[in-house]
Amino acid sequence: SKITKKAQFTGYARDPKQTEKKKLYNVFEKGDVYFNSGDLFRTDNEDFIYFQDRVGDTF
């Protein structure tokens, strides 16, 4: 999910290294920042969203 002023991500409690490992920079445009949750979703033909799986570890 995109990290913005309205949708902030403060990170993992007392673990800035793990927090930084989950951030993705310049994904779609220069300067954007996203959080890689590891959650995998899918959408159907009516644009409903479904959780499918967790990819990788939680850290």
Secondary structure, 3 states (H helix, E strand, C coil): CECCCCCCCCCCCCCHHHHHHCEEECCCCCCCEEECCCEEEEECCCCCEEEEEECCCCC
